[in-house]
Amino acid sequence: MFLIYLFIFIFGACVGSFLNVVILRLHSGEKFIRGRSHCQNCGHVLSWLENIPLASFIFLHGRCKNCQTKISWQYPLVEFTAGILFIIPLFFYPSILLILYSWAVISFLIIIFVYDFKYQLILDKIILPAIIVVLFSQAFLLILKNNFNYSLLTTHYSLLIFSAIIISSFFLAQYLISRGRWIGGGDIRLGFLMGLILGWPNCLVGLFLAYVLGLIVSLPLLIFGFKKMSSQIPFGTFLAAATLITLFFGSEILTWYLSLL
């Protein structure tokens, strides 16, 4: 099993390397399918030896081989995180199709997390494809599991749409009340995606967890003066992280919470 986990980690790190390219080029406007990776400072085109996930960062001592500019820690962190996260579904899903689906969800959430953290923006270019992938994947997986049972498919989809509408409406209400000061339009669409991924009632667990994570991170920043009350907090990062945690541990969190009541 160790070799399987190692292989999946390496594969996840390679996907993480590609996600870094997507994040960078979504911001710069470059096409992330075409064109080789290059140093953002001097334009040096990276060889394959300089493009090995994690290893290249270590061997290059975190600097560009050509101009010695420091390479952002984002690159190894995303690669390492993706490698670890890609292993987790193996403990939860017996089906390769479910594992592939979870990898797609993980990839979308990593992009959303990092992009909102860096640029405080949630792009429709990521949210809308993610919504489409989740909708079609859920239908495909349910059809395979239940032999084209239309009744089950309708019920399942109704709950997904209901969950998505509940979460996005919650954020829409905040947006309208505050006139966009409390929350951005991207959070509304991300809330819709969260509802589709988690379903009912785990979407409520994810929503609650997002605010808990936001409080844990933001409160010390406010207390020690790193942030002001008027400062913008990239809430999409907490929504993405909470969605990911709830995807795998939502039922356990809900059971634990209900046991306290």
C-alpha positions as CSV (number, residue, x, y, z in Angstrom):
1,M,0.0,0.0,0.0
2,F,2.9,2.3,0.7
3,L,3.9,2.3,-3.0
4,I,0.3,3.1,-4.0
5,Y,0.2,6.0,-1.6
6,L,3.6,7.2,-2.8
7,F,2.5,7.0,-6.5
8,I,-0.7,8.9,-5.7
9,F,1.2,11.6,-3.8
10,I,3.6,12.1,-6.7
11,F,0.6,12.2,-9.1
12,G,-1.1,14.7,-6.8
13,A,2.1,16.9,-6.7
14,C,2.2,16.9,-10.5
15,V,-1.4,18.0,-10.6
16,G,-0.5,20.7,-8.0
17,S,2.3,21.9,-10.3
18,F,-0.3,22.3,-13.1
19,L,-2.7,24.1,-10.7
20,N,0.1,26.6,-9.9
21,V,0.3,27.3,-13.6
22,V,-3.4,27.8,-13.9
23,I,-3.5,30.2,-10.9
24,L,-0.6,32.2,-12.3
25,R,-1.9,32.4,-15.8
26,L,-5.5,33.1,-14.9
27,H,-4.1,36.3,-13.3
28,S,-1.6,37.2,-16.0
29,G,-4.0,36.4,-18.8
30,E,-1.7,33.9,-20.4
31,K,-3.1,30.7,-21.9
32,F,-2.3,27.9,-19.4
33,I,-2.6,25.1,-22.0
34,R,0.0,26.5,-24.4
35,G,3.4,27.9,-23.7
36,R,6.2,26.5,-21.4
37,S,6.7,27.6,-17.8
38,H,9.1,30.5,-17.4
39,C,10.5,32.7,-14.7
40,Q,8.2,35.6,-14.0
41,N,11.2,37.9,-13.4
42,C,13.6,37.2,-16.3
43,G,11.5,35.1,-18.7
44,H,13.9,32.2,-18.5
45,V,12.1,29.1,-20.0
46,L,12.3,26.2,-17.5
47,S,13.8,22.9,-18.5
48,W,12.1,19.7,-17.4
49,L,14.7,19.4,-14.6
50,E,13.6,22.8,-13.3
51,N,9.9,21.7,-13.5
52,I,9.9,18.6,-11.2
53,P,7.3,19.1,-8.5
54,L,8.9,19.8,-5.1
55,A,12.3,18.4,-6.1
56,S,13.2,21.3,-8.4
57,F,12.4,23.8,-5.6
58,I,14.8,22.0,-3.2
59,F,17.6,21.5,-5.7
60,L,17.4,25.1,-6.9
61,H,17.3,26.3,-3.3
62,G,14.1,28.2,-4.0
63,R,15.7,30.5,-6.6
64,C,15.6,30.9,-10.4
65,K,18.6,29.2,-12.0
66,N,19.1,32.1,-14.4
67,C,18.5,35.3,-12.4
68,Q,18.5,34.0,-8.8
69,T,15.2,35.6,-8.0
70,K,13.4,33.8,-5.1
71,I,10.7,31.4,-6.2
72,S,7.4,31.8,-4.3
73,W,6.7,29.3,-1.6
74,Q,3.2,29.0,-3.1
75,Y,4.7,26.5,-5.6
76,P,6.0,23.8,-3.3
77,L,3.2,24.3,-0.8
78,V,0.5,23.8,-3.4
79,E,2.3,20.7,-4.8
80,F,2.8,19.2,-1.4
81,T,-0.8,19.9,-0.3
82,A,-2.3,18.5,-3.5
83,G,-0.2,15.4,-3.1
84,I,-1.5,14.8,0.4
85,L,-5.1,15.7,-0.4
86,F,-5.1,13.2,-3.4
87,I,-4.3,10.4,-0.9
88,I,-7.3,11.1,1.4
89,P,-10.1,9.9,-0.9
90,L,-8.5,6.4,-1.0
91,F,-9.6,6.0,2.7
92,F,-13.2,7.0,2.0
93,Y,-14.2,5.8,-1.5
94,P,-14.0,2.2,-2.8
95,S,-14.8,3.3,-6.4
96,I,-12.2,4.7,-8.7
97,L,-14.9,6.9,-10.3
98,L,-15.6,8.5,-6.9
99,I,-11.9,9.0,-6.3
100,L,-11.5,10.7,-9.7
101,Y,-14.5,12.9,-8.9
102,S,-13.0,13.9,-5.6
103,W,-9.7,14.7,-7.2
104,A,-11.5,17.1,-9.6
105,V,-13.3,18.7,-6.7
106,I,-10.0,19.0,-4.8
107,S,-8.3,20.6,-7.8
108,F,-11.1,23.3,-8.2
109,L,-11.1,24.1,-4.5
110,I,-7.3,24.5,-4.4
111,I,-7.4,27.0,-7.3
112,I,-10.2,28.9,-5.6
113,F,-8.4,28.9,-2.2
114,V,-5.1,30.1,-3.5
115,Y,-6.5,32.6,-6.0
116,D,-8.8,34.3,-3.5
117,F,-6.0,34.3,-0.8
118,K,-3.6,36.0,-3.2
119,Y,-5.8,38.3,-5.2
120,Q,-9.0,38.5,-3.1
121,L,-11.1,37.5,-6.1
122,I,-13.2,34.4,-7.0
123,L,-13.3,34.0,-10.8
124,D,-16.3,32.8,-12.7
125,K,-13.8,31.1,-15.1
126,I,-13.3,28.6,-12.3
127,I,-16.6,28.6,-10.5
128,L,-18.8,28.0,-13.5
129,P,-16.8,25.0,-14.9
130,A,-16.7,23.6,-11.4
131,I,-20.5,23.8,-11.1
132,I,-20.9,22.0,-14.5
133,V,-18.4,19.3,-13.6
134,V,-20.1,18.6,-10.2
135,L,-23.6,18.5,-11.7
136,F,-22.7,16.1,-14.5
137,S,-20.5,14.0,-12.3
138,Q,-23.2,13.6,-9.6
139,A,-25.7,12.5,-12.3
140,F,-23.3,10.1,-13.9
141,L,-22.3,8.5,-10.6
142,L,-25.9,8.2,-9.4
143,I,-27.0,6.6,-12.6
144,L,-24.3,4.0,-12.5
145,K,-25.1,3.3,-8.8
146,N,-28.8,2.9,-9.2
147,N,-29.2,1.6,-12.8
148,F,-30.9,4.7,-14.3
149,N,-33.5,5.0,-11.4
150,Y,-35.2,8.3,-12.4
151,S,-36.9,8.7,-9.1
152,L,-33.7,8.5,-7.1
153,L,-31.9,10.8,-9.6
154,T,-34.7,13.4,-9.3
155,T,-34.7,13.3,-5.5
156,H,-30.9,13.5,-5.3
157,Y,-30.7,16.4,-7.7
158,S,-33.5,18.2,-5.9
159,L,-31.6,18.1,-2.6
160,L,-28.4,19.3,-4.3
161,I,-30.2,22.2,-6.0
162,F,-32.0,23.0,-2.7
163,S,-28.7,23.0,-0.8
164,A,-27.0,25.2,-3.4
165,I,-29.9,27.7,-3.3
166,I,-30.0,27.9,0.5
167,I,-26.2,28.6,0.8
168,S,-26.1,31.1,-2.1
169,S,-29.3,32.8,-0.9
170,F,-27.7,33.3,2.5
171,F,-24.8,35.1,0.9
172,L,-27.0,37.0,-1.5
173,A,-29.0,38.4,1.5
174,Q,-25.7,39.6,3.1
175,Y,-24.6,41.1,-0.2
176,L,-27.9,43.0,-0.6
177,I,-28.1,44.2,3.0
178,S,-24.5,45.4,3.1
179,R,-24.5,46.6,-0.6
180,G,-21.5,44.5,-1.2
181,R,-19.5,45.6,1.8
182,W,-19.6,42.4,3.8
183,I,-19.3,39.9,1.0
184,G,-18.6,39.8,-2.7
185,G,-20.6,38.4,-5.6
186,G,-18.0,35.6,-6.0
187,D,-18.9,34.3,-2.6
188,I,-22.5,33.9,-3.7
189,R,-21.5,31.7,-6.6
190,L,-19.0,29.8,-4.5
191,G,-21.8,29.2,-2.0
192,F,-23.9,27.6,-4.8
193,L,-20.9,25.4,-5.6
194,M,-20.5,24.4,-2.0
195,G,-24.2,23.4,-1.8
196,L,-23.8,21.2,-4.9
197,I,-20.7,19.5,-3.6
198,L,-21.9,18.8,0.0
199,G,-25.6,18.4,-0.4
200,W,-28.0,18.5,2.5
201,P,-27.4,18.8,5.5
202,N,-23.6,18.8,5.1
203,C,-23.8,22.2,3.3
204,L,-24.8,23.7,6.7
205,V,-21.8,22.0,8.4
206,G,-19.6,23.5,5.7
207,L,-21.1,27.0,6.1
208,F,-20.7,26.9,9.9
209,L,-17.1,25.6,9.6
210,A,-16.2,28.4,7.2
211,Y,-17.2,31.0,9.7
212,V,-15.4,29.1,12.5
213,L,-12.2,29.0,10.4
214,G,-12.6,32.7,9.5
215,L,-12.9,33.6,13.2
216,I,-9.9,31.5,14.2
217,V,-7.7,33.2,11.6
218,S,-9.1,36.7,11.6
219,L,-9.5,37.3,15.4
220,P,-5.7,37.1,16.2
221,L,-5.0,39.3,13.2
222,L,-7.3,42.0,14.5
223,I,-6.1,41.6,18.1
224,F,-2.5,42.0,17.2
225,G,-3.1,44.8,14.7
226,F,-2.2,43.0,11.5
227,K,-5.7,43.7,10.2
228,K,-8.3,46.4,10.9
229,M,-12.1,46.0,11.1
230,S,-12.3,47.7,7.7
231,S,-9.8,45.3,6.1
232,Q,-11.0,42.9,3.5
233,I,-10.7,39.2,4.4
234,P,-10.7,36.7,1.5
235,F,-13.6,34.7,2.8
236,G,-13.5,32.4,-0.3
237,T,-10.4,30.8,1.1
238,F,-12.3,29.7,4.2
239,L,-15.3,28.6,2.2
240,A,-13.0,26.4,0.0
241,A,-11.2,25.0,3.0
242,A,-14.5,24.3,4.8
243,T,-16.0,22.6,1.8
244,L,-12.9,20.3,1.5
245,I,-13.0,19.4,5.1
246,T,-16.7,18.8,5.1
247,L,-16.5,16.7,1.9
248,F,-14.6,14.0,3.9
249,F,-15.5,14.6,7.5
250,G,-18.9,16.4,7.3
251,S,-20.9,13.4,8.7
252,E,-18.6,12.9,11.6
253,I,-18.6,16.7,12.4
254,L,-22.4,16.7,12.3
255,T,-22.7,13.6,14.5
256,W,-20.3,15.1,17.0
257,Y,-22.2,18.5,17.1
258,L,-25.6,16.8,17.5
259,S,-24.2,14.7,20.4
260,L,-23.4,18.0,22.3
261,L,-27.0,19.1,22.1
